Amino acid sequence: MEGFAQWLGDTSASAVIQQTLWLIPLMQTIHIICVALVFSSVVMIEFRVLGYTKSGTVEETAHRFVPWIYAGVVVMALTGAVLIIGEPARSLPSFPSSSRFILALETASRTLACSDT
């Protein structure tokens, strides 16, 4: 992984991202906002499944929040890719755990979306 990080850090795309001083903080901000969006959407679906809220059926709640989960995951993947390209030595060690987190959220949202069909 170190060799790949070194190679990626030496690419012109990485140099452009590193030289644009505002780009990495912007990508980090958007990435964190999307993490909060996905997490809060999953929590809202879970509240409905557990019966803490009574507004609509589980299916209606899932139809309301699952698109936000998908959009958040796509934006997180894009901003994460920019962050990995811009700071590979810093970002790549945390990539496997981030991937497992995204996979777990995706599995949970699909399970909830399909549970009423």
Backbone as CSV, one residue per row, in Angstrom:
resi,resn,N_x,N_y,N_z,CA_x,CA_y,CA_z,C_x,C_y,C_z
1,MET,0.825,-1.190,0.000,0.000,0.000,0.000,0.872,1.257,0.000
2,GLU,2.036,1.171,0.637,2.932,2.331,0.664,3.439,2.685,-0.729
3,GLY,3.756,1.675,-1.512,4.219,1.919,-2.878,3.158,2.589,-3.722
4,PHE,1.922,2.129,-3.584,0.814,2.733,-4.317,0.592,4.169,-3.857
5,ALA,0.675,4.398,-2.550,0.504,5.752,-2.024,1.597,6.683,-2.548
6,GLN,2.808,6.180,-2.606,3.916,6.985,-3.131,3.695,7.308,-4.608
7,TRP,3.311,6.293,-5.397,3.051,6.514,-6.815,1.920,7.520,-7.010
8,LEU,0.823,7.349,-6.253,-0.326,8.240,-6.379,0.040,9.660,-5.965
9,GLY,0.865,9.793,-4.922,1.300,11.118,-4.485,2.177,11.823,-5.492
10,ASP,2.805,11.075,-6.376,3.681,11.660,-7.394,2.955,12.007,-8.696
11,THR,1.672,11.713,-8.803,0.934,12.005,-10.035,0.626,13.496,-10.142
12,SER,0.340,13.932,-11.359,0.017,15.348,-11.572,-1.325,15.720,-10.932
13,ALA,-2.268,14.782,-10.903,-3.559,15.059,-10.268,-3.364,15.341,-8.783
14,SER,-2.519,14.560,-8.129,-2.233,14.774,-6.719,-1.567,16.125,-6.493
15,ALA,-0.652,16.492,-7.384,0.038,17.776,-7.262,-0.943,18.939,-7.395
16,VAL,-1.878,18.845,-8.342,-2.868,19.912,-8.527,-3.735,20.043,-7.279
17,ILE,-4.178,18.920,-6.729,-5.026,18.956,-5.534,-4.249,19.528,-4.354
18,GLN,-3.000,19.130,-4.199,-2.188,19.630,-3.089,-1.868,21.113,-3.231
19,GLN,-1.720,21.597,-4.451,-1.381,23.004,-4.663,-2.591,23.924,-4.568
20,THR,-3.777,23.387,-4.723,-4.999,24.187,-4.567,-5.354,24.164,-3.080
21,LEU,-4.960,25.207,-2.377,-5.003,25.203,-0.914,-6.404,25.020,-0.320
22,TRP,-7.430,25.477,-0.998,-8.775,25.402,-0.458,-9.484,24.093,-0.788
23,LEU,-8.950,23.296,-1.702,-9.671,22.117,-2.193,-9.790,21.009,-1.142
24,ILE,-8.715,20.677,-0.460,-8.773,19.596,0.530,-9.702,19.956,1.696
25,PRO,-9.614,21.173,2.277,-10.578,21.502,3.339,-12.034,21.488,2.854
26,LEU,-12.265,21.930,1.623,-13.622,21.900,1.076,-14.117,20.469,0.928
27,MET,-13.285,19.586,0.383,-13.670,18.178,0.217,-13.912,17.510,1.570
28,GLN,-13.089,17.825,2.555,-13.287,17.269,3.889,-14.608,17.740,4.491
29,THR,-14.923,19.009,4.307,-16.180,19.555,4.828,-17.375,18.875,4.174
30,ILE,-17.365,18.773,2.863,-18.467,18.122,2.144,-18.562,16.653,2.548
31,HIS,-17.426,15.993,2.685,-17.394,14.584,3.069,-18.035,14.384,4.444
32,ILE,-17.678,15.216,5.402,-18.219,15.097,6.761,-19.710,15.419,6.789
33,ILE,-20.138,16.405,6.023,-21.577,16.723,5.954,-22.345,15.533,5.383
34,CYS,-21.780,14.867,4.385,-22.445,13.695,3.804,-22.468,12.521,4.774
35,VAL,-21.434,12.364,5.575,-21.456,11.331,6.619,-22.620,11.601,7.574
36,ALA,-22.774,12.848,7.975,-23.884,13.214,8.865,-25.235,13.003,8.185
37,LEU,-25.332,13.325,6.894,-26.574,13.130,6.139,-26.959,11.667,6.080
38,VAL,-25.995,10.810,5.747,-26.275,9.374,5.651,-26.641,8.822,7.029
39,PHE,-25.863,9.179,8.035,-26.133,8.682,9.383,-27.509,9.116,9.874
40,SER,-27.852,10.385,9.695,-29.149,10.858,10.176,-30.299,10.230,9.384
41,SER,-30.112,9.966,8.103,-31.153,9.301,7.318,-31.382,7.877,7.812
42,VAL,-30.293,7.170,8.095,-30.419,5.812,8.630,-31.095,5.845,9.997
43,VAL,-30.753,6.807,10.821,-31.371,6.926,12.145,-32.866,7.202,12.013
44,MET,-33.260,8.047,11.079,-34.687,8.344,10.902,-35.454,7.092,10.477
45,ILE,-34.860,6.294,9.596,-35.511,5.046,9.191,-35.596,4.098,10.387
46,GLU,-34.515,4.001,11.140,-34.507,3.126,12.316,-35.533,3.566,13.355
47,PHE,-35.682,4.866,13.564,-36.698,5.353,14.505,-38.087,4.882,14.085
48,ARG,-38.355,4.900,12.786,-39.667,4.450,12.309,-39.810,2.946,12.476
49,VAL,-38.739,2.190,12.175,-38.786,0.731,12.316,-39.018,0.349,13.778
50,LEU,-38.360,1.036,14.681,-38.481,0.730,16.109,-39.737,1.302,16.743
51,GLY,-40.495,2.107,15.994,-41.761,2.624,16.494,-41.657,3.912,17.291
52,TYR,-40.508,4.574,17.257,-40.372,5.844,17.980,-41.125,6.965,17.293
53,THR,-41.346,6.848,15.993,-42.148,7.826,15.265,-43.298,7.087,14.588
54,LYS,-44.374,7.778,14.373,-45.568,7.144,13.787,-45.967,7.780,12.460
55,SER,-45.121,8.631,11.898,-45.483,9.330,10.662,-45.286,8.424,9.455
56,GLY,-46.355,7.879,8.945,-46.298,7.039,7.756,-45.827,5.627,8.060
57,THR,-45.825,4.818,7.009,-45.372,3.442,7.151,-43.844,3.392,7.045
58,VAL,-43.291,2.232,7.334,-41.845,2.048,7.187,-41.454,2.231,5.725
59,GLU,-42.289,1.714,4.830,-42.000,1.852,3.397,-41.979,3.317,2.976
60,GLU,-42.953,4.106,3.444,-42.975,5.531,3.100,-41.743,6.246,3.656
61,THR,-41.375,5.895,4.878,-40.197,6.500,5.489,-38.937,6.122,4.725
62,ALA,-38.838,4.862,4.325,-37.677,4.421,3.547,-37.634,5.135,2.199
63,HIS,-38.780,5.263,1.538,-38.812,5.962,0.251,-38.424,7.427,0.414
64,ARG,-38.680,7.975,1.567,-38.329,9.377,1.825,-36.833,9.561,2.061
65,PHE,-36.209,8.631,2.794,-34.829,8.843,3.221,-33.779,8.057,2.429
66,VAL,-34.134,6.941,1.809,-33.145,6.139,1.080,-32.497,6.927,-0.065
67,PRO,-33.223,7.755,-0.820,-32.534,8.551,-1.848,-31.445,9.460,-1.271
68,TRP,-31.677,9.993,-0.072,-30.657,10.816,0.578,-29.436,9.971,0.937
69,ILE,-29.678,8.732,1.335,-28.568,7.834,1.657,-27.737,7.571,0.402
70,TYR,-28.406,7.239,-0.700,-27.686,6.972,-1.942,-26.903,8.203,-2.412
71,ALA,-27.548,9.365,-2.384,-26.871,10.598,-2.813,-25.666,10.889,-1.918
72,GLY,-25.847,10.714,-0.615,-24.746,10.952,0.314,-23.584,10.012,0.085
73,VAL,-23.877,8.743,-0.179,-22.818,7.759,-0.416,-22.068,8.087,-1.713
74,VAL,-22.785,8.504,-2.745,-22.123,8.865,-4.013,-21.209,10.067,-3.808
75,VAL,-21.704,11.095,-3.132,-20.884,12.287,-2.902,-19.694,11.947,-2.001
76,MET,-19.905,11.091,-0.993,-18.791,10.667,-0.145,-17.734,9.924,-0.960
77,ALA,-18.169,9.089,-1.898,-17.210,8.365,-2.738,-16.407,9.332,-3.602
78,LEU,-17.072,10.330,-4.158,-16.371,11.305,-5.002,-15.405,12.162,-4.202
79,THR,-15.875,12.703,-3.074,-14.981,13.522,-2.253,-13.874,12.675,-1.639
80,GLY,-14.192,11.434,-1.286,-13.172,10.533,-0.761,-12.103,10.244,-1.784
81,ALA,-12.501,10.080,-3.047,-11.518,9.847,-4.108,-10.590,11.048,-4.267
82,VAL,-11.159,12.254,-4.209,-10.327,13.453,-4.303,-9.369,13.523,-3.112
83,LEU,-9.868,13.200,-1.924,-9.001,13.230,-0.740,-7.899,12.183,-0.820
84,ILE,-8.225,11.007,-1.318,-7.210,9.957,-1.453,-6.156,10.359,-2.481
85,ILE,-6.584,10.925,-3.591,-5.622,11.359,-4.607,-4.764,12.502,-4.077
86,GLY,-5.381,13.425,-3.341,-4.654,14.587,-2.836,-3.717,14.279,-1.689
87,GLU,-4.096,13.346,-0.827,-3.284,12.999,0.344,-3.217,11.487,0.502
88,PRO,-2.599,10.781,-0.429,-2.645,9.316,-0.380,-1.978,8.711,0.857
89,ALA,-0.877,9.269,1.307,-0.191,8.705,2.469,-1.036,8.845,3.736
90,ARG,-1.853,9.874,3.796,-2.717,10.103,4.959,-4.042,9.361,4.826
91,SER,-4.599,9.305,3.628,-5.945,8.783,3.424,-6.013,7.273,3.223
92,LEU,-5.045,6.698,2.567,-5.120,5.275,2.227,-5.130,4.335,3.431
93,PRO,-4.419,4.614,4.528,-4.513,3.699,5.673,-5.926,3.575,6.249
94,SER,-6.771,4.618,6.132,-8.137,4.553,6.668,-9.152,4.082,5.627
95,PHE,-8.723,3.837,4.400,-9.646,3.454,3.336,-10.384,2.142,3.612
96,PRO,-9.728,1.064,4.078,-10.474,-0.183,4.320,-11.594,-0.029,5.346
97,SER,-11.353,0.702,6.424,-12.414,0.864,7.425,-13.540,1.738,6.885
98,SER,-13.223,2.749,6.101,-14.264,3.579,5.490,-15.101,2.764,4.517
99,SER,-14.466,1.900,3.763,-15.192,1.058,2.812,-16.142,0.110,3.523
100,ARG,-15.695,-0.470,4.625,-16.582,-1.364,5.387,-17.768,-0.600,5.964
101,PHE,-17.551,0.631,6.416,-18.636,1.451,6.954,-19.673,1.739,5.873
102,ILE,-19.205,2.121,4.698,-20.125,2.409,3.593,-20.892,1.154,3.186
103,LEU,-20.222,0.026,3.139,-20.871,-1.231,2.791,-21.940,-1.596,3.826
104,ALA,-21.649,-1.390,5.096,-22.626,-1.685,6.148,-23.852,-0.775,6.025
105,LEU,-23.636,0.505,5.744,-24.765,1.421,5.568,-25.593,1.049,4.342
106,GLU,-24.935,0.689,3.272,-25.631,0.287,2.047,-26.470,-0.964,2.296
107,THR,-25.898,-1.926,2.985,-26.620,-3.161,3.300,-27.834,-2.871,4.169
108,ALA,-27.646,-2.022,5.166,-28.761,-1.674,6.059,-29.868,-0.961,5.298
109,SER,-29.508,-0.022,4.428,-30.545,0.714,3.699,-31.286,-0.188,2.716
110,ARG,-30.573,-1.090,2.052,-31.240,-2.029,1.140,-32.153,-2.981,1.891
111,THR,-31.706,-3.441,3.052,-32.526,-4.345,3.848,-33.800,-3.664,4.298
112,LEU,-33.679,-2.423,4.755,-34.856,-1.689,5.197,-35.774,-1.364,4.037
113,ALA,-35.207,-1.008,2.898,-36.040,-0.653,1.748,-36.802,-1.853,1.207
114,CYS,-36.230,-3.034,1.344,-36.863,-4.240,0.801,-37.691,-4.997,1.832
115,SER,-37.669,-4.575,3.085,-38.350,-5.347,4.120,-39.870,-5.317,4.002
116,ASP,-40.426,-4.279,3.401,-41.887,-4.170,3.278,-42.409,-4.661,1.929
117,THR,-41.530,-5.118,1.061,-42.025,-5.532,-0.262,-42.348,-7.000,-0.291
